[in-house]
Amino acid sequence: MTTDKRRRYSAPVVDGINKSASRAMLRAVGFQDEDFRKPQVGIASTWSNLTPCNMHIDGLAREAAKGADAAGGKSLIFNTITISDGIANGTEGMKYSLVSREVIADSIETVAGCEGFDGLVAIGGCDKNMPGCMMGLARLNRPSVFVYGGTIMPGENHTDIISVFEAVGAHARGNMDLIEVKQIEETAIPGPGSCGGMYTANTMASAIEAMGMSLPGSSAQNAVSDTKLADCEAAGAAVLKLLEADIKPSDIMTREAFENAITVVITLGGSTNAVLHLLAMASTAGVELSLEDFVRIGKKVPVLADLRPSGHYMMSELVAIGGIQPLMKMLLERGLLHGDCMTVTGKTLAENLASVPPYPEDQQIIRAFENPIKADSHLRILFGNLAPEGSVAKITGKEGTHFSGRARVFHSEEEAQERILDGTVVAGDVLVIRYEGP
């Protein structure tokens, strides 16, 4: 048995005469004699050609494997599933969406637990596979790095997936003909990458980076770019350093790290799904986190980013001015982040941010604290007879502070969509959709 502390999990699988059969199996997939003495790094890939968010991740996984191998490890790539909310919206298929997060976490835990990986890189790029990856890493608690697959580029005329949904609505109102809708449909999604605004994928990528589980900059990189390839290679190498220092997700995913994630999500005007996912990730990591924490933090944190869907700019445009690192430095200097949190670099958050330059003076995407888009959080936690255990709403400040109207109750998302498109639902109605789960 090896005394190399980095091989805590792989050594029982491959060391000794009684593991000759195990080694024989691994020789068939490319292991040489020297590889059995190296720490094994599992690369969890969410690749599929089901969705643009994940269609390029096989290439990213190979880059991460290259980085782990060059740093002295032995990489093995495996896959997990992914689904697409953007495709399933408005159908019964959406009821599989949240469940898929648990399946992804289960599959990563299953493969790594069975095969004896010493460390992991997980690469995600969609709504549920990103928190699913994080939950799997938290359960295993082995030195790990999460890599975001990256954001898509804008479509023609500054369009994205929401532009297509809006085109359908415009057609229902009689403001756009079918040819115009088809033109937007054909050009809004130009290639690989996650939805281009501050939707759930970019929100969760930013939250995970703020938490310290991604390398600095990982959340704000274009999916097809040299920087994203370099991020993947560096992540593979970083796992070997984490193995040497014995830094695990439990050392990084602390309560203070989750508070940092919530703070960054608020300043970015991020998705309400962040509440759902961060609570699940915290529960998996054994960290106490509740809806009340979002209320408490939200009272002192403003919305600063003018990003879609409520704002004007795309994630790729935030990438061009420096991503979220300068924003995090602004928050740290304001006393709104915990700078002493450990990260996957082996350094604290404050150490990572020390040399980060500010945003360009002429940029319009991130506001100053003195001129926020909203002075407190856009994520509002609501309790009432419809949701006695709590619910989440998003209000950017542009809609007013309250609303009222006649309730229209539907028993499915599909029924609600039909009644919206046929004109039954009118301005001022309040929609209640039952039987859809969390």
C-alpha positions as CSV (number, residue, x, y, z in Angstrom):
1,M,0.0,0.0,0.0
2,T,1.3,3.5,-0.9
3,T,2.2,6.1,1.7
4,D,1.4,8.9,-0.8
5,K,-1.3,10.9,0.9
6,R,-2.6,12.0,-2.5
7,R,-3.6,8.4,-3.3
8,R,-5.9,7.8,-0.4
9,Y,-8.7,6.4,-2.6
10,S,-6.9,5.0,-5.6
11,A,-4.3,3.0,-3.8
12,P,-6.8,0.4,-2.5
13,V,-8.0,-0.1,-6.1
14,V,-4.7,-0.6,-7.9
15,D,-1.9,-1.5,-5.4
16,G,-0.7,-5.0,-4.6
17,I,-0.8,-8.4,-6.2
18,N,-4.4,-8.9,-5.3
19,K,-5.4,-5.9,-7.5
20,S,-3.8,-7.4,-10.6
21,A,-7.2,-7.8,-12.3
22,S,-8.0,-4.2,-11.6
23,R,-4.8,-3.1,-13.2
24,A,-5.4,-5.3,-16.2
25,M,-8.7,-3.6,-16.8
26,L,-7.1,-0.2,-16.6
27,R,-4.2,-1.1,-18.9
28,A,-6.9,-1.6,-21.6
29,V,-7.9,2.0,-21.3
30,G,-4.4,3.3,-21.5
31,F,-2.6,2.9,-18.1
32,Q,1.1,2.2,-18.1
33,D,3.1,1.0,-15.1
34,E,4.0,4.5,-13.9
35,D,0.3,5.5,-14.0
36,F,-0.6,3.2,-11.2
37,R,1.7,5.2,-8.9
38,K,-0.1,8.5,-9.7
39,P,-3.1,10.1,-8.0
40,Q,-6.2,9.5,-10.1
41,V,-8.3,12.5,-11.1
42,G,-11.8,11.9,-12.3
43,I,-13.0,14.4,-14.9
44,A,-16.8,14.6,-14.7
45,S,-18.1,15.9,-18.0
46,T,-21.7,17.0,-18.7
47,W,-21.1,16.7,-22.5
48,S,-24.0,16.0,-24.8
49,N,-25.3,17.3,-28.1
50,L,-28.7,17.8,-26.5
51,T,-28.2,21.5,-25.9
52,P,-25.7,24.3,-26.9
53,C,-24.8,24.7,-23.3
54,N,-23.0,21.4,-23.2
55,M,-22.2,20.5,-26.8
56,H,-18.5,21.6,-26.5
57,I,-17.8,20.2,-23.0
58,D,-16.1,17.0,-24.3
59,G,-13.3,19.2,-25.6
60,L,-13.1,21.1,-22.3
61,A,-12.9,17.8,-20.4
62,R,-9.9,16.7,-22.5
63,E,-8.2,20.0,-21.7
64,A,-8.8,19.4,-17.9
65,A,-7.4,15.9,-18.3
66,K,-4.3,17.2,-20.0
67,G,-3.8,19.7,-17.1
68,A,-4.1,16.9,-14.5
69,D,-1.7,14.6,-16.4
70,A,0.9,17.3,-16.9
71,A,0.8,18.1,-13.2
72,G,1.6,14.5,-12.2
73,G,-1.8,12.9,-12.0
74,K,-3.6,10.3,-14.1
75,S,-6.9,11.5,-15.5
76,L,-10.0,9.5,-16.4
77,I,-13.0,11.1,-18.1
78,F,-16.6,10.1,-17.4
79,N,-20.0,11.5,-18.3
80,T,-23.2,12.4,-16.5
81,I,-26.5,13.4,-17.9
82,T,-28.0,16.8,-18.7
83,I,-31.3,18.2,-19.7
84,S,-32.4,21.6,-21.0
85,D,-35.1,23.8,-19.5
86,G,-34.9,25.9,-22.6
87,I,-36.1,23.0,-24.7
88,A,-38.5,21.5,-22.2
89,N,-40.3,24.7,-21.2
90,G,-44.0,24.5,-21.5
91,T,-44.2,20.7,-21.6
92,E,-44.5,17.8,-19.2
93,G,-40.8,17.3,-19.6
94,M,-40.1,20.2,-17.3
95,K,-41.1,18.0,-14.4
96,Y,-37.9,16.0,-15.0
97,S,-35.8,19.2,-14.7
98,L,-35.2,19.6,-10.9
99,V,-35.1,15.8,-10.5
100,S,-32.1,15.7,-12.9
101,R,-30.0,17.7,-10.5
102,E,-30.2,14.8,-8.0
103,V,-29.5,12.2,-10.7
104,I,-26.4,14.1,-11.7
105,A,-25.2,14.4,-8.1
106,D,-25.9,10.7,-7.6
107,S,-24.0,9.7,-10.8
108,I,-20.9,11.7,-10.0
109,E,-20.8,10.3,-6.4
110,T,-21.4,6.8,-7.8
111,V,-18.6,6.8,-10.3
112,A,-16.0,8.5,-8.1
113,G,-16.9,6.4,-5.1
114,C,-16.7,3.1,-7.1
115,E,-13.6,3.9,-9.1
116,G,-11.5,5.4,-6.3
117,F,-10.7,8.8,-7.7
118,D,-8.4,10.9,-5.5
119,G,-9.6,14.2,-6.8
120,L,-12.1,15.5,-9.3
121,V,-12.8,18.2,-11.9
122,A,-16.5,18.7,-12.7
123,I,-17.4,20.7,-15.8
124,G,-21.0,22.0,-16.1
125,G,-22.8,24.4,-18.3
126,C,-26.6,24.3,-17.6
127,D,-29.2,25.1,-15.1
128,K,-29.4,21.8,-13.1
129,N,-26.1,20.1,-14.0
130,M,-24.0,22.9,-12.3
131,P,-25.6,22.5,-8.8
132,G,-25.8,18.8,-9.4
133,C,-22.0,18.7,-10.0
134,M,-21.4,20.8,-6.8
135,M,-23.6,18.5,-4.7
136,G,-21.7,15.5,-6.0
137,L,-18.4,17.1,-5.1
138,A,-19.7,18.1,-1.7
139,R,-20.8,14.5,-0.9
140,L,-17.5,13.0,-1.9
141,N,-15.5,15.7,-0.2
142,R,-12.3,15.0,-2.2
143,P,-10.0,17.7,-3.5
144,S,-12.1,19.1,-6.4
145,V,-12.5,22.1,-8.8
146,F,-15.6,23.1,-10.7
147,V,-15.3,24.5,-14.2
148,Y,-18.0,26.5,-16.0
149,G,-18.5,25.6,-19.6
150,G,-18.8,29.3,-20.5
151,T,-21.3,31.7,-22.0
152,I,-22.7,31.7,-25.5
153,M,-22.0,34.7,-27.8
154,P,-24.9,37.0,-28.6
155,G,-27.1,36.2,-31.6
156,E,-27.7,38.5,-34.6
157,N,-29.0,41.9,-33.5
158,H,-28.0,41.3,-29.9
159,T,-30.5,38.5,-29.4
160,D,-30.5,35.4,-27.1
161,I,-32.9,32.7,-26.0
162,I,-35.3,35.1,-24.3
163,S,-35.5,37.0,-27.6
164,V,-37.1,33.9,-29.1
165,F,-39.7,33.6,-26.3
166,E,-40.4,37.3,-26.7
167,A,-40.9,36.9,-30.4
168,V,-43.5,34.2,-29.8
169,G,-45.3,36.6,-27.5
170,A,-45.1,39.4,-30.0
171,H,-46.6,37.2,-32.6
172,A,-49.5,36.3,-30.3
173,R,-50.2,40.0,-29.8
174,G,-50.1,40.5,-33.6
175,N,-46.9,42.6,-33.5
176,M,-44.7,40.2,-35.4
177,D,-45.3,37.9,-38.4
178,L,-44.2,34.3,-38.7
179,I,-41.2,35.2,-41.0
180,E,-39.8,37.6,-38.4
181,V,-40.2,35.0,-35.6
182,K,-38.4,32.4,-37.7
183,Q,-35.5,34.8,-38.5
184,I,-35.0,35.3,-34.7
185,E,-35.3,31.6,-34.1
186,E,-32.6,30.9,-36.7
187,T,-30.1,33.4,-35.4
188,A,-30.5,33.9,-31.7
189,I,-28.5,30.8,-30.7
190,P,-25.3,31.0,-32.7
191,G,-23.2,28.2,-31.2
192,P,-21.9,26.6,-28.0
193,G,-22.3,28.0,-24.6
194,S,-24.9,28.7,-21.9
195,C,-27.7,31.2,-22.2
196,G,-26.2,34.6,-22.7
197,G,-27.7,36.8,-20.0
198,M,-27.7,36.5,-16.2
199,Y,-29.9,33.5,-16.3
200,T,-29.5,30.5,-14.1
201,A,-26.3,29.1,-15.7
202,N,-24.3,32.3,-15.5
203,T,-25.8,33.0,-12.1
204,M,-24.7,29.7,-10.7
205,A,-21.3,30.0,-12.4
206,S,-20.8,33.3,-10.6
207,A,-22.1,31.9,-7.3
208,I,-19.7,29.0,-7.5
209,E,-16.7,31.2,-8.3
210,A,-17.7,33.6,-5.5
211,M,-17.8,30.5,-3.2
212,G,-14.2,29.7,-4.1
213,M,-14.9,26.3,-5.9
214,S,-13.8,27.6,-9.3
215,L,-10.6,29.2,-10.4
216,P,-10.7,33.0,-10.6
217,G,-12.4,34.1,-13.8
218,S,-14.0,30.8,-14.6
219,S,-17.5,32.1,-14.5
220,A,-17.0,34.9,-17.0
221,Q,-15.4,33.4,-20.0
222,N,-16.8,32.7,-23.5
223,A,-17.5,29.1,-24.2
224,V,-15.5,29.1,-27.3
225,S,-12.3,30.9,-26.3
226,D,-8.6,30.3,-25.5
227,T,-9.3,31.6,-22.0
228,K,-11.8,28.8,-21.4
229,L,-9.4,26.2,-22.7
230,A,-6.7,27.5,-20.4
231,D,-9.2,27.6,-17.5
232,C,-9.9,23.9,-18.0
233,E,-6.2,22.9,-18.2
234,A,-5.4,25.0,-15.1
235,A,-8.3,23.3,-13.2
236,G,-6.8,19.9,-13.8
237,A,-3.5,21.0,-12.5
238,A,-5.1,22.8,-9.5
239,V,-6.5,19.5,-8.3
240,L,-3.0,18.1,-7.8
241,K,-2.1,21.1,-5.7
242,L,-5.3,20.7,-3.6
243,L,-4.3,17.0,-3.1
244,E,-0.9,18.0,-1.9
245,A,-2.4,20.6,0.5
246,D,-5.3,18.3,1.4
247,I,-7.9,21.1,0.7
248,K,-11.3,19.6,0.3
249,P,-14.8,21.1,-0.6
250,S,-15.7,21.1,3.1
251,D,-12.8,23.5,3.7
252,I,-14.1,25.8,1.0
253,M,-17.9,25.4,1.1
254,T,-18.4,27.1,4.5
255,R,-21.3,29.2,5.6
256,E,-19.3,32.3,4.9
257,A,-18.6,31.1,1.4
258,F,-22.3,30.6,0.8
259,E,-22.9,34.2,2.1
260,N,-20.4,35.4,-0.5
261,A,-22.2,33.5,-3.2
262,I,-25.6,35.1,-2.2
263,T,-24.0,38.5,-2.1
264,V,-22.6,38.2,-5.6
265,V,-25.8,36.8,-7.0
266,I,-27.7,39.8,-5.7
267,T,-25.3,42.4,-7.1
268,L,-25.5,40.7,-10.5
269,G,-29.3,40.6,-10.5
270,G,-29.1,36.8,-10.7
271,S,-31.8,34.1,-11.2
272,T,-34.3,33.1,-8.5
273,N,-33.1,29.6,-9.1
274,A,-30.0,30.5,-7.2
275,V,-32.1,30.4,-4.0
276,L,-33.3,26.8,-4.8
277,H,-29.8,25.6,-5.7
278,L,-27.8,27.3,-3.0
279,L,-30.1,25.9,-0.3
280,A,-29.7,22.4,-1.8
281,M,-25.9,22.7,-2.1
282,A,-25.7,24.0,1.5
283,S,-27.8,21.1,2.8
284,T,-25.6,18.6,1.0
285,A,-22.4,20.3,2.4
286,G,-23.8,20.3,5.9
287,V,-24.0,24.1,6.1
288,E,-27.0,25.8,7.7
289,L,-28.7,28.1,5.2
290,S,-32.3,29.3,5.0
291,L,-34.5,31.7,3.2
292,E,-34.0,34.1,6.0
293,D,-30.4,34.4,5.1
294,F,-31.3,35.7,1.7
295,V,-33.6,38.3,3.4
296,R,-30.9,39.4,5.8
297,I,-28.1,39.7,3.2
298,G,-30.5,41.3,0.7
299,K,-31.1,44.2,3.0
300,K,-27.6,45.5,2.7
301,V,-26.6,44.4,-0.8
302,P,-27.6,46.4,-3.9
303,V,-28.2,45.3,-7.5
304,L,-25.3,46.8,-9.6
305,A,-25.2,44.9,-12.8
306,D,-27.3,46.0,-15.9
307,L,-27.6,42.5,-17.3
308,R,-30.3,40.6,-19.1
309,P,-33.1,39.6,-18.6
310,S,-34.1,42.7,-16.7
311,G,-31.2,44.8,-18.0
312,H,-29.4,45.5,-21.3
313,Y,-26.1,43.7,-21.5
314,M,-25.0,40.1,-22.2
315,M,-22.6,38.0,-20.2
316,S,-20.1,38.1,-23.1
317,E,-20.0,41.9,-22.7
318,L,-19.3,41.5,-18.9
319,V,-16.5,39.1,-19.9
320,A,-15.0,41.8,-22.2
321,I,-14.6,44.3,-19.2
322,G,-13.1,41.8,-16.7
323,G,-15.9,39.5,-15.5
324,I,-16.9,39.4,-11.9
325,Q,-13.5,39.6,-10.3
326,P,-13.5,43.5,-10.2
327,L,-17.0,43.4,-8.9
328,M,-16.0,41.1,-6.1
329,K,-13.1,43.3,-5.2
330,M,-15.5,46.2,-5.0
331,L,-17.7,44.2,-2.6
332,L,-14.7,43.1,-0.5
333,E,-13.5,46.7,-0.2
334,R,-17.0,47.7,0.9
335,G,-17.0,45.0,3.6
336,L,-19.7,42.9,1.9
337,L,-17.6,39.7,1.3
338,H,-15.7,37.4,3.7
339,G,-12.2,37.8,2.4
340,D,-10.7,35.1,4.6
341,C,-12.5,32.2,2.9
342,M,-10.3,29.5,1.4
343,T,-10.6,28.8,-2.4
344,V,-9.4,26.2,-4.9
345,T,-6.3,28.2,-5.6
346,G,-5.1,27.4,-2.1
347,K,-5.3,31.1,-1.3
348,T,-8.0,33.1,0.4
349,L,-10.5,35.1,-1.6
350,A,-8.8,38.3,-0.5
351,E,-5.5,37.0,-1.7
352,N,-7.0,36.1,-5.1
353,L,-8.5,39.6,-5.5
354,A,-5.5,41.6,-4.3
355,S,-4.0,42.2,-7.8
356,V,-7.3,42.4,-9.7
357,P,-7.6,45.7,-11.7
358,P,-10.8,47.8,-11.6
359,Y,-13.3,48.0,-14.4
360,P,-12.6,50.4,-17.3
361,E,-13.8,53.9,-16.4
362,D,-16.1,54.1,-19.4
363,Q,-17.9,50.8,-18.8
364,Q,-21.7,50.9,-18.4
365,I,-22.5,47.4,-17.1
366,I,-21.6,47.5,-13.4
367,R,-22.9,50.6,-11.5
368,A,-21.2,52.3,-8.6
369,F,-22.5,51.7,-5.1
370,E,-23.7,55.4,-5.1
371,N,-25.8,54.8,-8.2
372,P,-27.3,51.2,-7.9
373,I,-30.0,49.8,-10.1
374,K,-31.8,48.8,-6.9
375,A,-30.6,49.7,-3.4
376,D,-31.4,46.3,-2.0
377,S,-31.9,42.8,-3.2
378,H,-34.1,42.0,-6.2
379,L,-34.7,38.5,-4.7
380,R,-37.8,38.7,-2.5
381,I,-38.8,35.9,-0.1
382,L,-42.6,35.7,0.2
383,F,-44.8,33.8,2.6
384,G,-48.5,33.3,2.5
385,N,-51.4,31.0,1.9
386,L,-50.1,30.0,-1.5
387,A,-46.6,29.2,-0.2
388,P,-46.7,28.7,3.6
389,E,-43.1,27.4,3.6
390,G,-41.8,30.3,1.5
391,S,-41.5,31.3,-2.1
392,V,-39.1,33.4,-4.2
393,A,-39.9,36.4,-6.5
394,K,-37.7,38.7,-8.5
395,I,-38.3,42.4,-8.6
396,T,-35.7,44.6,-10.2
397,G,-37.2,47.9,-9.1
398,K,-38.6,48.8,-12.5
399,E,-42.0,47.1,-11.8
400,G,-43.0,49.1,-8.8
401,T,-43.1,47.7,-5.2
402,H,-46.3,45.7,-5.3
403,F,-49.0,44.4,-7.6
404,S,-52.6,43.3,-7.4
405,G,-55.1,41.9,-9.8
406,R,-57.6,39.1,-10.6
407,A,-56.1,35.6,-10.0
408,R,-56.3,33.2,-12.9
409,V,-55.6,29.7,-11.7
410,F,-54.3,27.0,-14.1
411,H,-53.6,23.4,-13.4
412,S,-50.5,23.1,-15.6
413,E,-47.9,25.2,-17.3
414,E,-49.2,24.1,-20.7
415,E,-52.7,25.3,-19.9
416,A,-51.3,28.7,-18.7
417,Q,-49.3,29.1,-21.9
418,E,-52.2,28.4,-24.1
419,R,-54.4,30.9,-22.3
420,I,-51.6,33.5,-22.5
421,L,-51.2,33.0,-26.3
422,D,-54.9,33.0,-27.1
423,G,-55.5,36.3,-25.3
424,T,-57.5,35.0,-22.3
425,V,-54.8,36.4,-20.0
426,V,-54.8,40.2,-20.1
427,A,-52.6,42.9,-18.5
428,G,-53.2,43.0,-14.7
429,D,-54.0,39.4,-14.3
430,V,-52.1,37.4,-11.6
431,L,-51.3,33.8,-12.8
432,V,-51.4,30.9,-10.3
433,I,-50.1,27.6,-11.8
434,R,-50.7,24.5,-9.7
435,Y,-49.2,21.0,-9.6
436,E,-45.7,22.0,-10.8
437,G,-43.7,21.3,-7.7
438,P,-40.8,23.5,-6.4
